Every structure is written in structure tokens, then in C-alpha cells.
């Protein structure tokens, strides 16, 4: 079985619908729906959850964009930064999920310390929503060809014909779909374990499992903007940091 991918979207009633944008909307909707039922299940306040999401989204976007700029600085044309069109294009596209995770952490601290929201209870109930939402994002990546995989011509390989990101005509490994399946499994696992998770253990467990999977999947990625050092990508280096840190804090919390 092989996939052949074409355009990056479709027209509906005269309006162009981008696959990636559609998947992001579906991911947000699905995660919000699950979070709604989880907050009801745990007797939490939905408004407080929305506040956490608002600050986490803002800090997460800043972190994701900052890490993208750091890892792609070699591809940025500094001489064109004064060009508003180029600057707008640079700032509107390109985000690194791990940078988003790093940005969310201070947002959680802010909500707990300054707004006095019981953040651990919301993490316990809703941490599984993050990988499920991320799953839709990775499906979006697969549909448009970003974050593409290594050259591969075996079963389930994918060839893009009109992608703006992947090398068109090349047979590639569908690493985005593999990550989507892992994210779905991780989300289901965290939701099933949610009644047993205490304080920040759900967050630490998520960071450990996600960083482990991301470190491994990076070997199957082939897109140009990787960054890194010592033969490892930036995402792999951050994955090591997150895994070690989360493991330490999880053991400390359990102890």
C-alpha cells in the first residue's frame, strides 16, 4: 500500500479549506470536548480550565515560535527582515511543538501562583487532551507534507505531488502518521489513568513518554530545518532534557 498526496486543501462552496488548518480546528474542538467531560467528571470549574488554556496557548505559541527561529536561523534572510511581507510570512509560519511545551510550563506556574487556580487538578483531569489534539496536528502535517520522513519505498510509503514542503516525487516514510498513532495511544492512556494520577504526575508522565517517542521518531524525519549538535537534532536534545527532568520530578513526587 502506497499513498500519493496532491494539493494542500480543497474548495467548499467557493471557499478554500486548507487541510492543516482543518485538522487544527478539529484537534482543538475534540480536545475541548473531551476536556469539558473531564472537568464535569472531576467536579472542576470549566472557566478556570479556559483561563489555563488561554495563558498556556499564549505562552506556548511564543515558545514554539522562539524555538523555530532558533533552529532555523541559518535559513532566515536577515537582509529582508525590514520587508514587512517577508517578516509577516516568517512570523506567521513555522512552530516547534517542543518549544510550545517549554512555553506552557511557566504559564501553569503563573496560573497557580498568581491566579490561585488549582492547576494540578486540571492537569490530572485533562492532560490526555494534549496528545489527542497533537494527533490531529500530525495528520495535518501528513496531508500537506511538512515534517516529512526519510526516503522509503516500502509499505505505506507516501509520495507528494504538489507539496510546498516535502520533495515532490520522492517516496517517503509516513513518519507523521506514526507519530499521530503514538499520540492517540498516549492520550487514551493518560485519560484512562487520570483517576489515579496525583498532582503533577500526569504532566511528568506525559513529558517522559512524549520525549521518548519524539527522540526516536527524529531518526525517521528528513525535513531540512533540524538544528542540533553532536549528531542529534534540537528536538532530540530537548527530548533528553525533558525526559531526565520529568523522570526526576516524577520520582520525587512519588517518593
C-alpha atoms as an extended CHARMM CRD file, in Angstrom:
* protein
*
       255  EXT
         1         1  UNK       CA              0.0000000000        0.0000000000        0.0000000000  PROA      1               0.0000000000
         2         2  UNK       CA              1.3410000000        3.3980000000       -1.0260000000  PROA      2               0.0000000000
         3         3  UNK       CA             -0.0580000000        6.9120000000       -0.7130000000  PROA      3               0.0000000000
         4         4  UNK       CA              0.0410000000        9.6390000000       -3.3350000000  PROA      4               0.0000000000
         5         5  UNK       CA             -0.7040000000       13.0800000000       -1.9060000000  PROA      5               0.0000000000
         6         6  UNK       CA             -1.6450000000       16.0900000000       -4.0180000000  PROA      6               0.0000000000
         7         7  UNK       CA             -2.9930000000       19.5020000000       -3.1200000000  PROA      7               0.0000000000
         8         8  UNK       CA             -2.7900000000       21.1240000000        0.3230000000  PROA      8               0.0000000000
         9         9  UNK       CA             -6.5230000000       21.7340000000        0.6080000000  PROA      9               0.0000000000
        10        10  UNK       CA             -9.8920000000       21.7420000000       -1.1410000000  PROA      10              0.0000000000
        11        11  UNK       CA            -12.7010000000       24.1020000000       -2.0920000000  PROA      11              0.0000000000
        12        12  UNK       CA            -16.0440000000       24.0440000000       -0.3030000000  PROA      12              0.0000000000
        13        13  UNK       CA            -18.8350000000       26.3130000000       -1.5450000000  PROA      13              0.0000000000
        14        14  UNK       CA            -16.2650000000       28.5480000000       -3.1940000000  PROA      14              0.0000000000
        15        15  UNK       CA            -14.0180000000       28.8020000000       -0.1380000000  PROA      15              0.0000000000
        16        16  UNK       CA            -10.5840000000       27.2060000000        0.0880000000  PROA      16              0.0000000000
        17        17  UNK       CA            -10.1510000000       24.9110000000        3.1040000000  PROA      17              0.0000000000
        18        18  UNK       CA             -6.5330000000       24.0960000000        3.9910000000  PROA      18              0.0000000000
        19        19  UNK       CA             -6.0340000000       20.5600000000        5.2720000000  PROA      19              0.0000000000
        20        20  UNK       CA             -3.6640000000       21.6540000000        8.0310000000  PROA      20              0.0000000000
        21        21  UNK       CA             -5.9600000000       24.3870000000        9.2890000000  PROA      21              0.0000000000
        22        22  UNK       CA             -8.9060000000       21.9980000000        9.2060000000  PROA      22              0.0000000000
        23        23  UNK       CA             -7.0070000000       19.4400000000       11.2850000000  PROA      23              0.0000000000
        24        24  UNK       CA             -6.0060000000       22.0930000000       13.8250000000  PROA      24              0.0000000000
        25        25  UNK       CA             -9.6490000000       23.1450000000       14.2150000000  PROA      25              0.0000000000
        26        26  UNK       CA            -10.7320000000       19.5080000000       14.6040000000  PROA      26              0.0000000000
        27        27  UNK       CA             -7.9690000000       18.9460000000       17.1590000000  PROA      27              0.0000000000
        28        28  UNK       CA             -8.9960000000       21.9570000000       19.2280000000  PROA      28              0.0000000000
        29        29  UNK       CA            -12.6770000000       21.0110000000       19.0660000000  PROA      29              0.0000000000
        30        30  UNK       CA            -12.0540000000       17.3680000000       20.0030000000  PROA      30              0.0000000000
        31        31  UNK       CA             -9.6900000000       18.2460000000       22.8610000000  PROA      31              0.0000000000
        32        32  UNK       CA            -12.1100000000       20.8850000000       24.1880000000  PROA      32              0.0000000000
        33        33  UNK       CA            -14.9900000000       18.4030000000       24.0820000000  PROA      33              0.0000000000
        34        34  UNK       CA            -13.0030000000       15.7880000000       25.9920000000  PROA      34              0.0000000000
        35        35  UNK       CA            -11.8520000000       18.4360000000       28.4820000000  PROA      35              0.0000000000
        36        36  UNK       CA            -15.4630000000       19.5020000000       29.0390000000  PROA      36              0.0000000000
        37        37  UNK       CA            -16.4900000000       15.9870000000       30.0390000000  PROA      37              0.0000000000
        38        38  UNK       CA            -13.3400000000       15.5190000000       32.1380000000  PROA      38              0.0000000000
        39        39  UNK       CA            -13.9210000000       18.7200000000       34.1120000000  PROA      39              0.0000000000
        40        40  UNK       CA            -17.5030000000       17.6130000000       34.7700000000  PROA      40              0.0000000000
        41        41  UNK       CA            -16.2780000000       14.1730000000       35.7790000000  PROA      41              0.0000000000
        42        42  UNK       CA            -13.7840000000       15.6040000000       38.2970000000  PROA      42              0.0000000000
        43        43  UNK       CA            -16.1000000000       18.3550000000       39.5500000000  PROA      43              0.0000000000
        44        44  UNK       CA            -13.8970000000       21.1870000000       38.2590000000  PROA      44              0.0000000000
        45        45  UNK       CA            -14.7720000000       24.6750000000       37.0090000000  PROA      45              0.0000000000
        46        46  UNK       CA            -14.7400000000       24.9920000000       33.2160000000  PROA      46              0.0000000000
        47        47  UNK       CA            -13.9940000000       28.7360000000       33.3600000000  PROA      47              0.0000000000
        48        48  UNK       CA            -10.7660000000       28.0850000000       35.2750000000  PROA      48              0.0000000000
        49        49  UNK       CA             -9.8140000000       25.4860000000       32.6720000000  PROA      49              0.0000000000
        50        50  UNK       CA            -10.3800000000       28.0350000000       29.8870000000  PROA      50              0.0000000000
        51        51  UNK       CA             -8.1550000000       30.5330000000       31.7070000000  PROA      51              0.0000000000
        52        52  UNK       CA             -5.3950000000       27.9250000000       31.9320000000  PROA      52              0.0000000000
        53        53  UNK       CA             -5.8370000000       27.1580000000       28.2300000000  PROA      53              0.0000000000
        54        54  UNK       CA             -5.6940000000       30.8590000000       27.3180000000  PROA      54              0.0000000000
        55        55  UNK       CA             -2.4080000000       31.5320000000       29.1180000000  PROA      55              0.0000000000
        56        56  UNK       CA             -0.9490000000       28.1830000000       28.0530000000  PROA      56              0.0000000000
        57        57  UNK       CA             -1.8590000000       28.8790000000       24.4280000000  PROA      57              0.0000000000
        58        58  UNK       CA             -0.2530000000       32.3240000000       24.5120000000  PROA      58              0.0000000000
        59        59  UNK       CA              2.9560000000       31.1970000000       26.2130000000  PROA      59              0.0000000000
        60        60  UNK       CA              3.0120000000       28.0180000000       24.1210000000  PROA      60              0.0000000000
        61        61  UNK       CA              2.8350000000       29.9190000000       20.8280000000  PROA      61              0.0000000000
        62        62  UNK       CA              5.6510000000       32.2160000000       21.9530000000  PROA      62              0.0000000000
        63        63  UNK       CA              7.7980000000       29.2460000000       22.9710000000  PROA      63              0.0000000000
        64        64  UNK       CA              7.0600000000       27.2970000000       19.7760000000  PROA      64              0.0000000000
        65        65  UNK       CA              7.8800000000       30.3020000000       17.5920000000  PROA      65              0.0000000000
        66        66  UNK       CA             11.0260000000       31.1760000000       19.5230000000  PROA      66              0.0000000000
        67        67  UNK       CA             12.4320000000       27.6660000000       19.1730000000  PROA      67              0.0000000000
        68        68  UNK       CA             11.5840000000       27.6420000000       15.4580000000  PROA      68              0.0000000000
        69        69  UNK       CA             13.5120000000       30.8820000000       14.9430000000  PROA      69              0.0000000000
        70        70  UNK       CA             16.4820000000       29.4950000000       16.8820000000  PROA      70              0.0000000000
        71        71  UNK       CA             16.5980000000       26.2290000000       14.9100000000  PROA      71              0.0000000000
        72        72  UNK       CA             16.0380000000       27.8710000000       11.5140000000  PROA      72              0.0000000000
        73        73  UNK       CA             18.2160000000       30.9670000000       11.8580000000  PROA      73              0.0000000000
        74        74  UNK       CA             20.5050000000       29.7320000000        9.0610000000  PROA      74              0.0000000000
        75        75  UNK       CA             17.5490000000       29.7970000000        6.6760000000  PROA      75              0.0000000000
        76        76  UNK       CA             16.4190000000       33.3190000000        7.6370000000  PROA      76              0.0000000000
        77        77  UNK       CA             17.3630000000       36.1250000000        5.2570000000  PROA      77              0.0000000000
        78        78  UNK       CA             18.3650000000       38.8290000000        7.7420000000  PROA      78              0.0000000000
        79        79  UNK       CA             18.6300000000       41.4400000000        4.9900000000  PROA      79              0.0000000000
        80        80  UNK       CA             14.9010000000       41.0660000000        4.2710000000  PROA      80              0.0000000000
        81        81  UNK       CA             13.6550000000       41.4790000000        7.8500000000  PROA      81              0.0000000000
        82        82  UNK       CA             12.7470000000       45.0990000000        7.0690000000  PROA      82              0.0000000000
        83        83  UNK       CA             10.4220000000       43.8020000000        4.3360000000  PROA      83              0.0000000000
        84        84  UNK       CA              7.0070000000       43.6000000000        6.0440000000  PROA      84              0.0000000000
        85        85  UNK       CA              5.7850000000       40.9150000000        3.6420000000  PROA      85              0.0000000000
        86        86  UNK       CA              8.7860000000       38.6730000000        4.3650000000  PROA      86              0.0000000000
        87        87  UNK       CA              8.5880000000       39.3820000000        8.1040000000  PROA      87              0.0000000000
        88        88  UNK       CA              4.8670000000       38.5890000000        8.1520000000  PROA      88              0.0000000000
        89        89  UNK       CA              5.4910000000       35.2970000000        6.3460000000  PROA      89              0.0000000000
        90        90  UNK       CA              8.3150000000       34.4280000000        8.7330000000  PROA      90              0.0000000000
        91        91  UNK       CA              6.2700000000       35.1280000000       11.8590000000  PROA      91              0.0000000000
        92        92  UNK       CA              3.0390000000       33.5000000000       10.6930000000  PROA      92              0.0000000000
        93        93  UNK       CA              4.5240000000       30.1420000000        9.7460000000  PROA      93              0.0000000000
        94        94  UNK       CA              6.8260000000       27.6870000000       11.4670000000  PROA      94              0.0000000000
        95        95  UNK       CA              6.4460000000       26.4300000000       15.0230000000  PROA      95              0.0000000000
        96        96  UNK       CA              8.2220000000       23.7190000000       17.0400000000  PROA      96              0.0000000000
        97        97  UNK       CA              5.9650000000       21.7050000000       19.3410000000  PROA      97              0.0000000000
        98        98  UNK       CA              8.6600000000       21.0760000000       21.9620000000  PROA      98              0.0000000000
        99        99  UNK       CA              9.1810000000       24.8160000000       22.2370000000  PROA      99              0.0000000000
       100       100  UNK       CA              5.4730000000       25.1070000000       22.8970000000  PROA      100             0.0000000000
       101       101  UNK       CA              5.7340000000       22.6350000000       25.7600000000  PROA      101             0.0000000000
       102       102  UNK       CA              8.5550000000       24.6550000000       27.3120000000  PROA      102             0.0000000000
       103       103  UNK       CA              6.4160000000       27.7750000000       26.9750000000  PROA      103             0.0000000000
       104       104  UNK       CA              3.4060000000       26.1740000000       28.6620000000  PROA      104             0.0000000000
       105       105  UNK       CA              5.2850000000       25.3430000000       31.8530000000  PROA      105             0.0000000000
       106       106  UNK       CA              5.6850000000       28.9710000000       33.0590000000  PROA      106             0.0000000000
       107       107  UNK       CA              2.0360000000       29.5840000000       32.1110000000  PROA      107             0.0000000000
       108       108  UNK       CA              0.9760000000       26.8150000000       34.5020000000  PROA      108             0.0000000000
       109       109  UNK       CA              3.1420000000       28.2680000000       37.2540000000  PROA      109             0.0000000000
       110       110  UNK       CA              1.5900000000       31.7060000000       36.6700000000  PROA      110             0.0000000000
       111       111  UNK       CA             -1.9800000000       30.3720000000       36.8120000000  PROA      111             0.0000000000
       112       112  UNK       CA             -1.2820000000       28.5610000000       40.0770000000  PROA      112             0.0000000000
       113       113  UNK       CA              0.7520000000       31.2030000000       41.9030000000  PROA      113             0.0000000000
       114       114  UNK       CA             -0.8650000000       34.4280000000       40.6830000000  PROA      114             0.0000000000
       115       115  UNK       CA             -4.4260000000       33.4190000000       39.7920000000  PROA      115             0.0000000000
       116       116  UNK       CA             -4.6960000000       30.8060000000       42.5640000000  PROA      116             0.0000000000
       117       117  UNK       CA             -6.2030000000       28.1750000000       40.2790000000  PROA      117             0.0000000000
       118       118  UNK       CA             -5.7120000000       24.5480000000       41.4640000000  PROA      118             0.0000000000
       119       119  UNK       CA             -3.6800000000       23.6970000000       38.3760000000  PROA      119             0.0000000000
       120       120  UNK       CA             -2.7160000000       20.1270000000       39.4860000000  PROA      120             0.0000000000
       121       121  UNK       CA             -6.3790000000       19.0770000000       39.4960000000  PROA      121             0.0000000000
       122       122  UNK       CA             -6.8460000000       20.2860000000       35.9220000000  PROA      122             0.0000000000
       123       123  UNK       CA             -3.6410000000       18.5880000000       34.8060000000  PROA      123             0.0000000000
       124       124  UNK       CA             -4.8540000000       15.3340000000       36.3570000000  PROA      124             0.0000000000
       125       125  UNK       CA             -8.1680000000       15.5340000000       34.5220000000  PROA      125             0.0000000000
       126       126  UNK       CA             -7.1590000000       16.9670000000       31.1560000000  PROA      126             0.0000000000
       127       127  UNK       CA             -3.5010000000       16.1330000000       30.4020000000  PROA      127             0.0000000000
       128       128  UNK       CA             -4.6700000000       13.4670000000       27.9280000000  PROA      128             0.0000000000
       129       129  UNK       CA             -6.2560000000       16.1840000000       25.7680000000  PROA      129             0.0000000000
       130       130  UNK       CA             -2.8260000000       17.4830000000       24.7120000000  PROA      130             0.0000000000
       131       131  UNK       CA             -1.6100000000       14.3970000000       22.7910000000  PROA      131             0.0000000000
       132       132  UNK       CA             -5.0630000000       13.8810000000       21.2650000000  PROA      132             0.0000000000
       133       133  UNK       CA             -5.0500000000       17.4450000000       19.9500000000  PROA      133             0.0000000000
       134       134  UNK       CA             -1.4740000000       16.9660000000       18.7700000000  PROA      134             0.0000000000
       135       135  UNK       CA             -2.5640000000       13.8520000000       16.8780000000  PROA      135             0.0000000000
       136       136  UNK       CA             -4.7630000000       15.9600000000       14.6010000000  PROA      136             0.0000000000
       137       137  UNK       CA             -1.8690000000       18.3420000000       14.0390000000  PROA      137             0.0000000000
       138       138  UNK       CA              0.3370000000       15.4900000000       12.8560000000  PROA      138             0.0000000000
       139       139  UNK       CA             -2.3710000000       14.2790000000       10.4970000000  PROA      139             0.0000000000
       140       140  UNK       CA             -2.4010000000       17.8140000000        9.1180000000  PROA      140             0.0000000000
       141       141  UNK       CA              1.3680000000       17.6130000000        8.6600000000  PROA      141             0.0000000000
       142       142  UNK       CA              0.9440000000       14.3720000000        6.7210000000  PROA      142             0.0000000000
       143       143  UNK       CA             -1.7080000000       15.8490000000        4.4490000000  PROA      143             0.0000000000
       144       144  UNK       CA              0.3820000000       18.8700000000        3.4310000000  PROA      144             0.0000000000
       145       145  UNK       CA              3.8310000000       17.2550000000        3.5800000000  PROA      145             0.0000000000
       146       146  UNK       CA              5.6060000000       19.1710000000        6.3440000000  PROA      146             0.0000000000
       147       147  UNK       CA              7.7350000000       17.3280000000        8.9400000000  PROA      147             0.0000000000
       148       148  UNK       CA              8.2040000000       14.6300000000        6.3010000000  PROA      148             0.0000000000
       149       149  UNK       CA             10.0530000000       11.3540000000        6.7200000000  PROA      149             0.0000000000
       150       150  UNK       CA             13.1720000000        9.7280000000        5.3340000000  PROA      150             0.0000000000
       151       151  UNK       CA             13.3350000000        8.2720000000        1.7950000000  PROA      151             0.0000000000
       152       152  UNK       CA             11.4450000000        4.9820000000        1.8740000000  PROA      152             0.0000000000
       153       153  UNK       CA              9.7730000000        2.8530000000       -0.7840000000  PROA      153             0.0000000000
       154       154  UNK       CA              8.2300000000        0.0420000000        1.2800000000  PROA      154             0.0000000000
       155       155  UNK       CA              4.7000000000       -0.4900000000        2.5640000000  PROA      155             0.0000000000
       156       156  UNK       CA              2.6960000000        2.6480000000        3.3770000000  PROA      156             0.0000000000
       157       157  UNK       CA              5.2480000000        4.9490000000        1.7410000000  PROA      157             0.0000000000
       158       158  UNK       CA              3.9670000000        8.3450000000        0.6190000000  PROA      158             0.0000000000
       159       159  UNK       CA              4.7610000000       10.4320000000       -2.4540000000  PROA      159             0.0000000000
       160       160  UNK       CA              3.8130000000       14.1080000000       -2.6160000000  PROA      160             0.0000000000
       161       161  UNK       CA              2.9930000000       15.6570000000       -5.9780000000  PROA      161             0.0000000000
       162       162  UNK       CA              2.2540000000       19.2880000000       -5.0630000000  PROA      162             0.0000000000
       163       163  UNK       CA              3.5940000000       19.8150000000       -1.5350000000  PROA      163             0.0000000000
       164       164  UNK       CA              5.1450000000       23.1490000000       -0.6060000000  PROA      164             0.0000000000
       165       165  UNK       CA              7.3240000000       21.4030000000        1.9740000000  PROA      165             0.0000000000
       166       166  UNK       CA              8.2220000000       17.8180000000        1.0500000000  PROA      166             0.0000000000
       167       167  UNK       CA             10.3400000000       16.9420000000       -2.0030000000  PROA      167             0.0000000000
       168       168  UNK       CA              7.7190000000       16.2060000000       -4.6600000000  PROA      168             0.0000000000
       169       169  UNK       CA              8.0300000000       12.9000000000       -6.4980000000  PROA      169             0.0000000000
       170       170  UNK       CA             10.1560000000       11.2720000000       -3.7870000000  PROA      170             0.0000000000
       171       171  UNK       CA              8.9560000000        8.1740000000       -1.9390000000  PROA      171             0.0000000000
       172       172  UNK       CA              9.0000000000        8.9320000000        1.8000000000  PROA      172             0.0000000000
       173       173  UNK       CA              8.3020000000        7.2510000000        5.1400000000  PROA      173             0.0000000000
       174       174  UNK       CA              4.9840000000        8.4690000000        6.6670000000  PROA      174             0.0000000000
       175       175  UNK       CA              6.5360000000        9.4390000000        9.9940000000  PROA      175             0.0000000000
       176       176  UNK       CA              3.7420000000       11.9550000000       10.6600000000  PROA      176             0.0000000000
       177       177  UNK       CA              1.1410000000        9.1740000000       10.7320000000  PROA      177             0.0000000000
       178       178  UNK       CA              3.2910000000        7.0370000000       13.0220000000  PROA      178             0.0000000000
       179       179  UNK       CA              3.5260000000        9.9210000000       15.4610000000  PROA      179             0.0000000000
       180       180  UNK       CA             -0.2380000000       10.5200000000       15.1680000000  PROA      180             0.0000000000
       181       181  UNK       CA             -0.9150000000        6.9110000000       16.2070000000  PROA      181             0.0000000000
       182       182  UNK       CA              1.5120000000        7.2270000000       19.1390000000  PROA      182             0.0000000000
       183       183  UNK       CA             -0.1410000000       10.4760000000       20.2380000000  PROA      183             0.0000000000
       184       184  UNK       CA             -3.5840000000        8.8590000000       20.1410000000  PROA      184             0.0000000000
       185       185  UNK       CA             -2.3650000000        5.9410000000       22.2510000000  PROA      185             0.0000000000
       186       186  UNK       CA             -0.6870000000        8.2960000000       24.7090000000  PROA      186             0.0000000000
       187       187  UNK       CA             -3.8300000000       10.3960000000       25.0220000000  PROA      187             0.0000000000
       188       188  UNK       CA             -6.0540000000        7.3820000000       25.6680000000  PROA      188             0.0000000000
       189       189  UNK       CA             -3.5810000000        6.0320000000       28.2340000000  PROA      189             0.0000000000
       190       190  UNK       CA             -3.4910000000        9.3200000000       30.1740000000  PROA      190             0.0000000000
       191       191  UNK       CA             -7.2810000000        9.6260000000       30.1430000000  PROA      191             0.0000000000
       192       192  UNK       CA             -7.6610000000        6.0760000000       31.4550000000  PROA      192             0.0000000000
       193       193  UNK       CA             -5.0870000000        6.7270000000       34.1800000000  PROA      193             0.0000000000
       194       194  UNK       CA             -6.4780000000       10.1560000000       35.1050000000  PROA      194             0.0000000000
       195       195  UNK       CA             -8.3510000000        8.9770000000       38.2610000000  PROA      195             0.0000000000
       196       196  UNK       CA             -5.0700000000        7.5600000000       39.6040000000  PROA      196             0.0000000000
       197       197  UNK       CA             -2.8230000000       10.4820000000       38.6860000000  PROA      197             0.0000000000
       198       198  UNK       CA             -1.9740000000       12.8500000000       41.5190000000  PROA      198             0.0000000000
       199       199  UNK       CA             -0.7850000000       16.4580000000       41.4180000000  PROA      199             0.0000000000
       200       200  UNK       CA              1.7230000000       16.8250000000       38.5590000000  PROA      200             0.0000000000
       201       201  UNK       CA              2.3870000000       13.1250000000       37.9210000000  PROA      201             0.0000000000
       202       202  UNK       CA              0.2440000000       13.1700000000       34.7660000000  PROA      202             0.0000000000
       203       203  UNK       CA              2.2890000000       16.0400000000       33.3330000000  PROA      203             0.0000000000
       204       204  UNK       CA              5.5890000000       14.3390000000       34.1810000000  PROA      204             0.0000000000
       205       205  UNK       CA              4.4020000000       11.0440000000       32.7080000000  PROA      205             0.0000000000
       206       206  UNK       CA              3.2800000000       12.7860000000       29.5230000000  PROA      206             0.0000000000
       207       207  UNK       CA              6.6150000000       14.6070000000       29.1560000000  PROA      207             0.0000000000
       208       208  UNK       CA              8.5390000000       11.3680000000       29.6760000000  PROA      208             0.0000000000
       209       209  UNK       CA              6.5640000000        9.3410000000       27.1470000000  PROA      209             0.0000000000
       210       210  UNK       CA              6.3230000000       12.0920000000       24.5620000000  PROA      210             0.0000000000
       211       211  UNK       CA             10.0070000000       12.9970000000       24.7490000000  PROA      211             0.0000000000
       212       212  UNK       CA             10.9240000000        9.3190000000       24.4150000000  PROA      212             0.0000000000
       213       213  UNK       CA              8.7710000000        8.8950000000       21.3090000000  PROA      213             0.0000000000
       214       214  UNK       CA              9.9240000000       12.2030000000       19.8140000000  PROA      214             0.0000000000
       215       215  UNK       CA             13.5880000000       11.3070000000       20.3240000000  PROA      215             0.0000000000
       216       216  UNK       CA             13.0590000000        8.0120000000       18.4910000000  PROA      216             0.0000000000
       217       217  UNK       CA             10.9560000000        9.4240000000       15.6510000000  PROA      217             0.0000000000
       218       218  UNK       CA             13.5080000000       12.1410000000       14.9150000000  PROA      218             0.0000000000
       219       219  UNK       CA             15.6850000000        9.4410000000       13.3150000000  PROA      219             0.0000000000
       220       220  UNK       CA             12.8980000000        8.9410000000       10.7710000000  PROA      220             0.0000000000
       221       221  UNK       CA             12.4890000000       12.6580000000        9.9800000000  PROA      221             0.0000000000
       222       222  UNK       CA             14.1000000000       14.1590000000        6.8880000000  PROA      222             0.0000000000
       223       223  UNK       CA             12.9200000000       17.7800000000        6.7270000000  PROA      223             0.0000000000
       224       224  UNK       CA             15.6570000000       20.3440000000        6.3630000000  PROA      224             0.0000000000
       225       225  UNK       CA             15.2300000000       22.5520000000        9.4290000000  PROA      225             0.0000000000
       226       226  UNK       CA             16.5290000000       20.3200000000       12.2180000000  PROA      226             0.0000000000
       227       227  UNK       CA             19.1590000000       22.2700000000       14.1430000000  PROA      227             0.0000000000
       228       228  UNK       CA             21.1460000000       20.4620000000       16.8060000000  PROA      228             0.0000000000
       229       229  UNK       CA             24.6260000000       19.3630000000       17.8270000000  PROA      229             0.0000000000
       230       230  UNK       CA             26.6840000000       16.2070000000       18.4200000000  PROA      230             0.0000000000
       231       231  UNK       CA             24.7820000000       14.3760000000       15.7060000000  PROA      231             0.0000000000
       232       232  UNK       CA             21.4230000000       14.9680000000       17.3760000000  PROA      232             0.0000000000
       233       233  UNK       CA             18.6670000000       17.3640000000       16.3460000000  PROA      233             0.0000000000
       234       234  UNK       CA             17.4960000000       20.2090000000       18.5610000000  PROA      234             0.0000000000
       235       235  UNK       CA             14.3120000000       18.2660000000       19.2890000000  PROA      235             0.0000000000
       236       236  UNK       CA             16.3430000000       15.2350000000       20.3880000000  PROA      236             0.0000000000
       237       237  UNK       CA             18.4810000000       17.3330000000       22.7120000000  PROA      237             0.0000000000
       238       238  UNK       CA             15.3710000000       18.8910000000       24.2300000000  PROA      238             0.0000000000
       239       239  UNK       CA             13.7700000000       15.4470000000       24.4790000000  PROA      239             0.0000000000
       240       240  UNK       CA             16.7040000000       14.2150000000       26.5490000000  PROA      240             0.0000000000
       241       241  UNK       CA             16.4050000000       17.2530000000       28.8250000000  PROA      241             0.0000000000
       242       242  UNK       CA             12.6360000000       16.8140000000       29.2410000000  PROA      242             0.0000000000
       243       243  UNK       CA             12.8710000000       13.0670000000       29.8410000000  PROA      243             0.0000000000
       244       244  UNK       CA             15.5560000000       13.3980000000       32.5170000000  PROA      244             0.0000000000
       245       245  UNK       CA             13.8330000000       16.3490000000       34.2070000000  PROA      245             0.0000000000
       246       246  UNK       CA             10.3710000000       14.7600000000       34.1510000000  PROA      246             0.0000000000
       247       247  UNK       CA             11.7490000000       11.4490000000       35.4350000000  PROA      247             0.0000000000
       248       248  UNK       CA             13.4570000000       13.2190000000       38.3220000000  PROA      248             0.0000000000
       249       249  UNK       CA             10.3440000000       15.1470000000       39.3500000000  PROA      249             0.0000000000
       250       250  UNK       CA              8.0730000000       12.1160000000       38.9410000000  PROA      250             0.0000000000
       251       251  UNK       CA             10.2910000000       10.0050000000       41.2020000000  PROA      251             0.0000000000
       252       252  UNK       CA             10.4940000000       12.8910000000       43.6640000000  PROA      252             0.0000000000
       253       253  UNK       CA              6.6990000000       13.2940000000       43.6990000000  PROA      253             0.0000000000
       254       254  UNK       CA              6.1060000000        9.5570000000       44.1130000000  PROA      254             0.0000000000
       255       255  UNK       CA              8.6690000000        9.4490000000       46.9020000000  PROA      255             0.0000000000
